[in-house]
Amino acid sequence: MIPKLSFLLFCFLAHCQIVENKQTVSPFEQNLYQEWAGFTDADPIHQREMDLSWNKLIQTRDTITAYLKTKDYHPKVKTVVYPFSGIDVLNLFSFFPNCDRYILFGLEDPGFPNKYGELSEKEKSIVKAGIRSLSDHLAGRNYFTYRKMKEETKKKELNGAYPVFVAFLKRMGKEIVDSNEETIQGKGIVYKGFTIHLYDSTLKKKESLTYFKIFLIGNEGIEGDGLYEYFSKLGEIGIFTKSAEYLFHGEKRKSFRDLLLKNVSFIVQDDSGFPIRLFPEESWKRSMYGRYERSWNLSGAVVPEDQPELKTLSQKTNDSILPFPFGYGYLGTKDNRQSAVLVFEKK
């Protein structure tokens, strides 16, 4: 009798595990996600243009993946935070492919829940045009500009970032299991966002992606402000950031910067992320892939700190040119000669 009960219990648990990995969204939602991603024949223009940009984006992802295999690159964190991310999931998953939890924040409205089903056909076409415009924008330079993201996501038809995230994740082969609204209660402010629950059939694992709209004015990261509590509870994290307009340079956002760095053990960024002075050699293994020559004084952005250590690290490493664009190094040269990936790993 006992062996039989054990067998039945095993079958029940196995069944639960299988059910757990099945998608819980409705067939309508699944069809909607397919439509956003350009995986249906109903809109051949959207399908064709999404195919064109994503053929290029997937090629970039594969190039990054193959390149990292040639390096001593082994991020072991299970949670990664992407500050000032926009909707750039492709680079995030390329550099951190094996995390369980991905947390992003940017300036775009979440756009969740989405009311696509209530739109007219003309309005739906505007949503899809916005998705493929952002897809093409990323494919062309491997980063988003805030102006372009604002231009598209602020349109009342698109109404935020959620449809773009879903379309991009589907194009990356992720299964959308479920979505829910997320909020962080601050002092006199509510930071709104969402979590998309995913299943990766290749890795055979569940993942989650959380996005928040967070605008840092410079006094965040203090105990009791909501953000302090949320990010403090994440435990050990990795951080990925690129094309970040040097927002963590200087001391204006020091409190929030210190909050993020408190429990970090692995960082991947370009020169516009955290200043290298925050990662002394006695505590951090510092690597550079590609080449660094200068930082970029962008119109309207924070003036970058002078970082002679980056030049020294670049000269010491003497690495070859990156086979993909990364960060603002693409701006001045229109090629990869000044693209550099910085990897800081806690000793």
Protein Blocks (a to p, Z undefined) as FASTA:
>chain_A
ZZmmmmmmmmmmmmmmmmmmpcfbdfklmmmmmmmnopafklmmlmmmmmmmmmmmmmmm
mmmmmmmmmpccddfbfbdcdehkljalklmmmmmmmbfbdcdddfbdfkiacfklmpcf
klmmmmmmmmmmmmmmmmmnopacfklmmmmmmpmklopaklmmmmmmmmnopacfbdcd
dddddehiacdddddddddfklopaddddddddddfhlgoiehilmmmmmmmnopadddd
ehklommgcjklmmmmmmmmmmgcbdcddfklccfklmcfklpccddehjdfbdcddehi
acddddfklmmmmmmnopacdfbdehjklmmnopaklgccdddddZZ
